Amino acid sequence: MKYVLVDRGDNIVDRVELTSDIGLGGARTFFVGRKQIESEKFDQIWKVMTEMDYNRNKERKNKYEEFGSWLDIEKS
């Protein structure tokens, strides 16, 4: 499965393909080791997700931007 390292601006900064039995936790451990940083600081800077989830989230964001904020319900 492909995993991506995403910065707070939702940009992919690294990616890796690992066996499917590793899981998201294993991918996170891999990236923490690659960055050689403490777990707490890692979580403040990056997030790890599957490439499939990243693409799905990106599609949703693009659809929201396409339709604009007129879909928001105004509060009275």
C-alpha positions in Angstrom: 0.0 0.0 0.0 1.2 3.5 -0.7 1.5 6.0 2.2 2.1 9.7 2.0 3.7 12.2 4.4 1.6 15.4 4.3 2.6 18.8 5.6 0.1 21.3 7.3 -0.5 22.9 3.9 -1.8 19.5 2.6 1.2 19.0 0.3 2.8 15.6 -0.1 6.4 15.9 1.0 7.3 12.2 0.9 5.8 8.9 -0.1 6.6 5.2 0.4 5.1 1.9 -0.6 5.0 -0.7 2.2 3.4 -4.1 2.6 -0.3 -3.9 3.4 0.1 -5.6 6.8 2.2 -2.6 8.1 -0.8 -0.4 8.4 -1.0 3.3 9.1 0.8 3.1 12.4 3.7 1.3 10.8 3.9 3.9 8.1 3.9 6.6 10.7 6.8 4.9 12.5 8.6 4.6 9.2 8.3 8.3 8.5 9.2 9.3 12.1 12.4 7.3 11.7 13.2 8.8 8.3 12.8 12.3 9.7 14.7 11.4 12.9 12.4 13.6 15.1 10.5 13.0 18.3 6.9 11.7 17.8 5.3 14.8 19.4 7.2 17.2 17.1 6.5 15.0 14.1 2.7 15.2 14.8 2.9 19.0 15.0 4.4 19.2 11.5 3.2 16.3 9.4 0.4 13.7 9.1 0.6 10.3 7.5 -2.2 8.9 5.4 -2.8 6.4 2.6 -2.4 7.8 -0.8 -5.9 6.8 -1.5 -7.3 8.8 1.4 -5.2 11.8 0.4 -6.6 11.7 -3.1 -10.2 11.3 -1.8 -9.7 14.3 0.6 -8.3 16.3 -2.3 -11.3 15.6 -4.5 -13.7 16.6 -1.7 -11.8 19.9 -1.2 -11.8 20.6 -5.0 -15.6 19.9 -5.2 -16.2 22.3 -2.3 -14.1 25.0 -4.0 -15.9 24.4 -7.3 -19.3 25.0 -5.8 -18.2 27.7 -3.5 -19.5 28.8 -0.2 -23.0 29.3 -1.4 -23.7 25.8 -0.1 -23.1 27.0 3.5 -26.3 27.5 5.5 -26.5 31.0 6.9 -27.0 31.3 10.7 -29.8 33.6 11.7 
